[in-house]
């Protein structure tokens, strides 16, 4: 015994299935079976009211205006063919090293404080990139010494060279003595400790 008064038939023409728990489309108000209740499966003519897509151009990232019922793929293609302005590619690492022969690029700028040029992390120090504005401390000292008036005779210049060499030798000897002094003190303290025990 059949119960034709219970349930309803699917409104899709190809299906027409009797369903005891039918679905009613909230847009077109037609009754559908379990297989065709979604908008896309019964080709709902009112689907554009719910399916609001905002297409964006993949080249210029511009929003493309659409009217209800327009196909977004067609609108994007029309935009690209007619009035798309391509956005230039942004450089990931625009800070290139200014040292001759170096091709490294950094994400952040590393500028030399003296010559104001941009360098990579390897060449960021003044000594590493042969900075034109940089003067080494010893060269600065020699430059100051050279600014003093020089006697014109060659004998005095050779004696001056001897004085500079002697001063350098004394400075080296003093620095060596400074490094040896703590070792000597610790060894003398150890000998004192041994004698007390």
C-alpha positions as YAML, in Angstrom:
chain: A
units: angstrom
residues:
- id: 1
  name: UNK
  ca: [0.00, 0.00, 0.00]
- id: 2
  name: UNK
  ca: [1.41, 3.30, -1.04]
- id: 3
  name: UNK
  ca: [1.04, 6.61, 0.68]
- id: 4
  name: UNK
  ca: [1.05, 9.21, -2.12]
- id: 5
  name: UNK
  ca: [-0.33, 11.93, 0.14]
- id: 6
  name: UNK
  ca: [2.74, 11.70, 2.42]
- id: 7
  name: UNK
  ca: [5.86, 13.46, 1.09]
- id: 8
  name: UNK
  ca: [6.40, 15.39, -2.11]
- id: 9
  name: UNK
  ca: [8.10, 14.81, -5.44]
- id: 10
  name: UNK
  ca: [11.39, 16.55, -6.36]
- id: 11
  name: UNK
  ca: [10.90, 19.63, -8.54]
- id: 12
  name: UNK
  ca: [13.94, 18.78, -10.68]
- id: 13
  name: UNK
  ca: [12.57, 17.41, -13.95]
- id: 14
  name: UNK
  ca: [15.17, 14.63, -14.34]
- id: 15
  name: UNK
  ca: [14.60, 13.33, -10.79]
- id: 16
  name: UNK
  ca: [10.93, 13.65, -9.78]
- id: 17
  name: UNK
  ca: [11.67, 11.36, -6.81]
- id: 18
  name: UNK
  ca: [9.09, 11.02, -4.03]
- id: 19
  name: UNK
  ca: [10.73, 12.16, -0.79]
- id: 20
  name: UNK
  ca: [9.11, 11.82, 2.62]
- id: 21
  name: UNK
  ca: [11.33, 14.52, 4.10]
- id: 22
  name: UNK
  ca: [11.57, 17.05, 1.29]
- id: 23
  name: UNK
  ca: [13.57, 20.26, 1.33]
- id: 24
  name: UNK
  ca: [12.10, 23.60, 0.29]
- id: 25
  name: UNK
  ca: [14.53, 26.01, -1.39]
- id: 26
  name: UNK
  ca: [14.52, 29.31, 0.48]
- id: 27
  name: UNK
  ca: [15.23, 31.24, -2.75]
- id: 28
  name: UNK
  ca: [12.95, 29.76, -5.42]
- id: 29
  name: UNK
  ca: [10.47, 28.12, -2.95]
- id: 30
  name: UNK
  ca: [10.43, 24.82, -4.84]
- id: 31
  name: UNK
  ca: [10.53, 21.39, -3.18]
- id: 32
  name: UNK
  ca: [13.54, 19.12, -3.73]
- id: 33
  name: UNK
  ca: [14.76, 15.71, -2.63]
- id: 34
  name: UNK
  ca: [17.84, 15.05, -0.51]
- id: 35
  name: UNK
  ca: [20.08, 14.93, -3.59]
- id: 36
  name: UNK
  ca: [19.00, 18.25, -5.14]
- id: 37
  name: UNK
  ca: [18.23, 20.60, -2.27]
- id: 38
  name: UNK
  ca: [21.48, 22.64, -2.65]
- id: 39
  name: UNK
  ca: [21.39, 25.64, -5.01]
- id: 40
  name: UNK
  ca: [24.07, 24.31, -7.33]
- id: 41
  name: UNK
  ca: [22.40, 20.87, -7.76]
- id: 42
  name: UNK
  ca: [19.02, 22.16, -8.85]
- id: 43
  name: UNK
  ca: [20.40, 25.14, -10.82]
- id: 44
  name: UNK
  ca: [18.47, 27.64, -8.74]
- id: 45
  name: UNK
  ca: [17.65, 30.73, -10.83]
- id: 46
  name: UNK
  ca: [17.79, 32.94, -7.72]
- id: 47
  name: UNK
  ca: [21.25, 31.73, -6.62]
- id: 48
  name: UNK
  ca: [22.90, 35.07, -7.48]
- id: 49
  name: UNK
  ca: [21.17, 36.66, -4.46]
- id: 50
  name: UNK
  ca: [23.10, 34.45, -2.05]
- id: 51
  name: UNK
  ca: [26.26, 33.77, -4.01]
- id: 52
  name: UNK
  ca: [27.90, 37.18, -3.77]
- id: 53
  name: UNK
  ca: [31.45, 36.98, -5.09]
- id: 54
  name: UNK
  ca: [33.78, 39.92, -5.23]
- id: 55
  name: UNK
  ca: [36.32, 39.19, -7.93]
- id: 56
  name: UNK
  ca: [39.80, 40.63, -7.57]
- id: 57
  name: UNK
  ca: [42.18, 41.03, -10.49]
- id: 58
  name: UNK
  ca: [45.19, 38.71, -10.05]
- id: 59
  name: UNK
  ca: [47.56, 41.19, -11.75]
- id: 60
  name: UNK
  ca: [46.71, 44.55, -10.21]
- id: 61
  name: UNK
  ca: [44.76, 43.43, -7.07]
- id: 62
  name: UNK
  ca: [41.90, 45.75, -7.98]
- id: 63
  name: UNK
  ca: [38.29, 44.89, -7.07]
- id: 64
  name: UNK
  ca: [36.17, 44.39, -10.18]
- id: 65
  name: UNK
  ca: [32.58, 45.72, -10.00]
- id: 66
  name: UNK
  ca: [29.82, 43.28, -10.92]
- id: 67
  name: UNK
  ca: [26.05, 43.29, -11.31]
- id: 68
  name: UNK
  ca: [23.89, 40.49, -9.88]
- id: 69
  name: UNK
  ca: [23.88, 37.53, -12.23]
- id: 70
  name: UNK
  ca: [27.19, 38.38, -13.95]
- id: 71
  name: UNK
  ca: [29.76, 35.64, -14.34]
- id: 72
  name: UNK
  ca: [32.87, 36.64, -12.32]
- id: 73
  name: UNK
  ca: [35.27, 34.84, -14.71]
- id: 74
  name: UNK
  ca: [34.01, 36.81, -17.68]
- id: 75
  name: UNK
  ca: [34.26, 40.10, -15.77]
- id: 76
  name: UNK
  ca: [37.86, 39.38, -14.70]
- id: 77
  name: UNK
  ca: [38.84, 38.52, -18.27]
- id: 78
  name: UNK
  ca: [37.25, 41.73, -19.58]
- id: 79
  name: UNK
  ca: [39.12, 43.75, -16.94]
- id: 80
  name: UNK
  ca: [42.47, 42.17, -17.81]
- id: 81
  name: UNK
  ca: [41.98, 42.73, -21.55]
- id: 82
  name: UNK
  ca: [40.72, 46.32, -21.31]
- id: 83
  name: UNK
  ca: [41.85, 48.40, -18.37]
- id: 84
  name: UNK
  ca: [44.18, 46.39, -16.16]
- id: 85
  name: UNK
  ca: [47.25, 48.24, -14.99]
- id: 86
  name: UNK
  ca: [49.96, 45.86, -13.92]
- id: 87
  name: UNK
  ca: [51.55, 46.67, -10.56]
- id: 88
  name: UNK
  ca: [55.36, 46.50, -10.62]
- id: 89
  name: UNK
  ca: [56.90, 43.73, -8.60]
- id: 90
  name: UNK
  ca: [58.24, 44.86, -5.24]
- id: 91
  name: UNK
  ca: [61.86, 43.97, -4.67]
- id: 92
  name: UNK
  ca: [62.35, 41.66, -1.72]
- id: 93
  name: UNK
  ca: [65.92, 42.72, -0.96]
- id: 94
  name: UNK
  ca: [66.50, 46.18, -2.46]
- id: 95
  name: UNK
  ca: [69.58, 47.01, -0.32]
- id: 96
  name: UNK
  ca: [72.57, 45.93, -2.40]
- id: 97
  name: UNK
  ca: [76.13, 46.04, -1.08]
- id: 98
  name: UNK
  ca: [78.23, 48.96, -2.43]
- id: 99
  name: UNK
  ca: [81.54, 47.09, -2.11]
- id: 100
  name: UNK
  ca: [83.06, 46.45, -5.53]
- id: 101
  name: UNK
  ca: [82.63, 42.80, -6.52]
- id: 102
  name: UNK
  ca: [80.07, 41.97, -3.81]
- id: 103
  name: UNK
  ca: [76.59, 41.05, -5.02]
- id: 104
  name: UNK
  ca: [74.90, 40.41, -1.68]
- id: 105
  name: UNK
  ca: [71.58, 42.04, -0.85]
- id: 106
  name: UNK
  ca: [70.09, 42.66, 2.59]
- id: 107
  name: UNK
  ca: [66.47, 42.98, 3.72]
- id: 108
  name: UNK
  ca: [67.28, 46.07, 5.80]
- id: 109
  name: UNK
  ca: [69.69, 48.89, 4.93]
- id: 110
  name: UNK
  ca: [73.10, 48.81, 6.62]
- id: 111
  name: UNK
  ca: [74.60, 52.24, 5.98]
- id: 112
  name: UNK
  ca: [78.14, 53.22, 6.88]
- id: 113
  name: UNK
  ca: [78.17, 56.17, 9.29]
- id: 114
  name: UNK
  ca: [81.23, 57.69, 7.60]
- id: 115
  name: UNK
  ca: [80.65, 57.37, 3.86]
- id: 116
  name: UNK
  ca: [76.82, 56.91, 4.06]
- id: 117
  name: UNK
  ca: [76.85, 54.04, 1.50]
- id: 118
  name: UNK
  ca: [74.87, 50.80, 1.90]
- id: 119
  name: UNK
  ca: [76.73, 47.52, 2.57]
- id: 120
  name: UNK
  ca: [76.02, 43.88, 3.37]
- id: 121
  name: UNK
  ca: [76.61, 42.49, 6.85]
- id: 122
  name: UNK
  ca: [80.06, 41.18, 5.86]
- id: 123
  name: UNK
  ca: [81.28, 44.61, 4.67]
- id: 124
  name: UNK
  ca: [79.41, 46.82, 7.16]
- id: 125
  name: UNK
  ca: [82.49, 47.93, 9.08]
- id: 126
  name: UNK
  ca: [84.69, 50.73, 7.77]
- id: 127
  name: UNK
  ca: [87.79, 48.54, 7.65]
- id: 128
  name: UNK
  ca: [85.99, 45.86, 5.61]
- id: 129
  name: UNK
  ca: [84.81, 48.06, 2.73]
- id: 130
  name: UNK
  ca: [87.84, 50.36, 2.43]
- id: 131
  name: UNK
  ca: [85.82, 53.40, 3.43]
- id: 132
  name: UNK
  ca: [87.07, 56.59, 1.77]
- id: 133
  name: UNK
  ca: [86.02, 58.66, 4.75]
- id: 134
  name: UNK
  ca: [87.62, 56.29, 7.25]
- id: 135
  name: UNK
  ca: [91.06, 56.97, 8.73]
- id: 136
  name: UNK
  ca: [92.64, 54.15, 10.73]
- id: 137
  name: UNK
  ca: [93.62, 55.28, 14.28]
- id: 138
  name: UNK
  ca: [97.34, 54.60, 13.70]
- id: 139
  name: UNK
  ca: [97.21, 56.44, 10.37]
- id: 140
  name: UNK
  ca: [95.42, 59.31, 12.12]
- id: 141
  name: UNK
  ca: [98.21, 59.42, 14.72]
- id: 142
  name: UNK
  ca: [100.86, 59.39, 11.99]
- id: 143
  name: UNK
  ca: [98.97, 62.13, 10.17]
- id: 144
  name: UNK
  ca: [98.99, 64.27, 13.32]
- id: 145
  name: UNK
  ca: [102.68, 63.62, 13.80]
- id: 146
  name: UNK
  ca: [103.35, 64.51, 10.17]
- id: 147
  name: UNK
  ca: [101.55, 67.81, 10.61]
- id: 148
  name: UNK
  ca: [104.36, 68.99, 12.91]
- id: 149
  name: UNK
  ca: [107.11, 71.07, 11.25]
- id: 150
  name: UNK
  ca: [109.92, 68.90, 9.86]
- id: 151
  name: UNK
  ca: [113.54, 69.93, 9.73]
- id: 152
  name: UNK
  ca: [114.84, 69.97, 6.18]
- id: 153
  name: UNK
  ca: [118.10, 68.07, 6.75]
- id: 154
  name: UNK
  ca: [118.22, 64.35, 6.09]
- id: 155
  name: UNK
  ca: [120.23, 63.67, 9.28]
- id: 156
  name: UNK
  ca: [117.45, 65.02, 11.48]
- id: 157
  name: UNK
  ca: [114.79, 63.05, 9.54]
- id: 158
  name: UNK
  ca: [116.73, 59.80, 10.05]
- id: 159
  name: UNK
  ca: [117.14, 60.55, 13.77]
- id: 160
  name: UNK
  ca: [113.40, 61.30, 13.96]
- id: 161
  name: UNK
  ca: [112.71, 57.90, 12.31]
- id: 162
  name: UNK
  ca: [114.91, 56.28, 14.95]
- id: 163
  name: UNK
  ca: [112.99, 58.03, 17.72]
- id: 164
  name: UNK
  ca: [109.67, 56.80, 16.30]
- id: 165
  name: UNK
  ca: [111.01, 53.24, 16.03]
- id: 166
  name: UNK
  ca: [112.29, 53.38, 19.61]
- id: 167
  name: UNK
  ca: [108.93, 54.69, 20.83]
- id: 168
  name: UNK
  ca: [107.12, 51.88, 19.02]
- id: 169
  name: UNK
  ca: [109.49, 49.28, 20.48]
- id: 170
  name: UNK
  ca: [108.94, 50.67, 24.01]
- id: 171
  name: UNK
  ca: [105.17, 50.62, 23.53]
- id: 172
  name: UNK
  ca: [105.31, 46.99, 22.39]
- id: 173
  name: UNK
  ca: [107.55, 46.05, 25.32]
- id: 174
  name: UNK
  ca: [105.19, 47.79, 27.76]
- id: 175
  name: UNK
  ca: [102.18, 45.97, 26.36]
- id: 176
  name: UNK
  ca: [104.03, 42.64, 26.62]
- id: 177
  name: UNK
  ca: [104.99, 43.44, 30.22]
- id: 178
  name: UNK
  ca: [101.37, 44.26, 31.04]
- id: 179
  name: UNK
  ca: [100.25, 40.87, 29.80]
- id: 180
  name: UNK
  ca: [103.03, 39.04, 31.69]
- id: 181
  name: UNK
  ca: [102.52, 40.86, 34.98]
- id: 182
  name: UNK
  ca: [99.35, 38.99, 36.10]
- id: 183
  name: UNK
  ca: [101.00, 35.61, 35.39]
- id: 184
  name: UNK
  ca: [104.06, 36.53, 37.37]
- id: 185
  name: UNK
  ca: [101.91, 37.71, 40.28]
- id: 186
  name: UNK
  ca: [99.91, 34.49, 40.35]
- id: 187
  name: UNK
  ca: [103.08, 32.38, 40.27]
- id: 188
  name: UNK
  ca: [104.61, 34.39, 43.14]
- id: 189
  name: UNK
  ca: [101.36, 34.08, 45.12]
- id: 190
  name: UNK
  ca: [101.38, 30.30, 44.54]
- id: 191
  name: UNK
  ca: [104.96, 30.07, 45.84]
- id: 192
  name: UNK
  ca: [103.97, 32.12, 48.92]
- id: 193
  name: UNK
  ca: [101.02, 29.82, 49.57]
- id: 194
  name: UNK
  ca: [103.22, 26.75, 49.25]
- id: 195
  name: UNK
  ca: [105.75, 28.11, 51.76]
- id: 196
  name: UNK
  ca: [103.02, 28.93, 54.29]
- id: 197
  name: UNK
  ca: [101.70, 25.36, 54.25]
...
